[in-house]
Amino acid sequence: MKLARMPRRTAPETIIPLIDVVFFLLVFFMLIGRMDATAPFELSPATATTGSDMPGGGTTLAIAQDGALALDGQALDSGAVLSQITDILQATPSQLIRVNAHHAAPLSAVLPLVAQIEALGARDIVLVVTPPLSP
């Protein structure tokens, strides 16, 4: 009597390579994504004609077209903004302050605020602008 052997099963496919691909995609998108606060209103900064890349990190002050203010994505009035920036600078004197103003915001709303922040002791204030369009 001849006994038939059971057919060999093929090994199931592993998902380890798929996990690696998903991990690399996750890391890639984390590296290219912006991780800073967004303003609660629409902003389109002025267009730069010269300059260098903006340093990362810091606290972001957003100024809307109508002069509304937001600090790290939270809408505030000017007194509260200056109070919070004072607290931030007392905790970290070398904190970078980024001013992201709408291109149509009046300079009368931007420049006095920058001067007040400088008077509070801010060492680095960066004005955010849109890079020029390539021809």
Secondary structure, 3 states (H helix, E strand, C coil): CCCCCCCCCCCCCCCHHHHHHHHHHHHHHHHHCCCCCCCCCCCCECECCCCCCCCCCCEEEEECCCCCEEECCEEECHHHHHHHHHHHHHHCCCCEEEEEEECCCCHHHHHHHHHHHHHCCCCEEEECCECCCCC
